[in-house]
Amino acid sequence: MRNDPDFAAYHAILATNYQASNYDNSVAGRMMRSGHQYTERKFTNTDHFSRVLELGAGSGVHLAYIQHGFDEYILSDNSSNMLEQLEKL
């Protein structure tokens, strides 16, 4: 019987490869980008929010698709490895 994989090591690998795996030029990448665009479709640069909370933010890739203004944008994710990817943006 094999041991369970190291969960922390798995998340570190996932976080490192997340951008390339999910946002490359594949069909899956186009679908992921389309989802972000669809989420922001009803907002324009004239919309403004004092505070925005994004749950499950991952590496923060959605920030590039935001159409509205904000004073404070809070990103949250269960994986600290994913949030560390924000420093690379």
C-alpha positions in Angstrom: 0.0 0.0 0.0 1.3 3.4 -0.9 1.5 6.3 1.5 -0.7 9.3 1.0 1.0 12.1 -1.0 2.4 15.0 0.9 -0.5 17.6 0.6 1.8 20.6 1.2 4.2 19.4 -1.5 1.3 18.9 -3.9 0.0 22.4 -3.4 3.5 23.9 -3.9 3.8 22.1 -7.3 0.2 23.1 -8.2 0.9 26.8 -7.4 4.1 26.8 -9.3 2.5 25.4 -12.5 -1.0 27.0 -12.1 -0.6 29.8 -14.6 0.9 27.7 -17.4 -1.5 24.9 -16.8 -4.6 26.9 -16.8 -3.9 30.0 -18.9 -1.8 28.8 -21.8 -3.1 28.9 -25.4 -5.1 25.7 -25.1 -8.9 25.5 -25.3 -9.0 25.2 -21.5 -6.9 28.5 -21.2 -9.3 30.3 -23.5 -12.3 29.1 -21.5 -10.6 30.2 -18.2 -10.0 33.7 -19.7 -13.5 33.9 -21.0 -14.9 33.1 -17.6 -13.0 36.0 -16.1 -14.3 38.3 -18.9 -17.8 37.1 -18.4 -17.7 37.8 -14.7 -16.8 41.4 -15.4 -19.1 42.0 -18.3 -21.6 44.2 -16.4 -19.0 46.5 -14.9 -17.4 49.5 -16.5 -14.7 52.0 -15.4 -17.5 54.2 -14.0 -18.5 51.6 -11.5 -16.7 51.9 -8.2 -16.6 49.8 -5.0 -15.1 50.8 -1.7 -14.1 47.2 -0.9 -14.0 44.0 -2.9 -13.4 40.6 -1.5 -12.4 37.8 -3.9 -12.7 34.3 -2.4 -10.7 31.5 -3.9 -8.5 34.1 -5.6 -5.7 31.6 -6.4 -2.8 33.4 -7.9 -4.8 36.6 -8.4 -5.2 36.3 -12.2 -8.6 37.8 -12.1 -7.1 41.2 -11.3 -6.1 41.6 -14.9 -9.8 41.4 -16.0 -11.3 43.9 -13.6 -13.4 46.6 -15.3 -14.5 48.6 -12.2 -12.6 50.8 -9.8 -12.1 50.0 -6.1 -10.5 51.5 -3.0 -9.5 48.1 -1.5 -9.2 44.7 -3.1 -8.8 41.7 -0.8 -7.8 38.4 -2.1 -8.3 35.2 -0.1 -7.4 31.6 -0.9 -7.1 28.4 1.1 -3.7 27.8 -0.3 -0.9 30.0 0.9 1.2 28.7 -2.0 -1.3 30.1 -4.5 -1.3 33.5 -2.7 2.5 33.6 -2.9 2.2 33.6 -6.7 0.7 37.2 -6.3 4.2 38.4 -5.7 5.1 37.3 -9.2 2.4 39.4 -10.9 
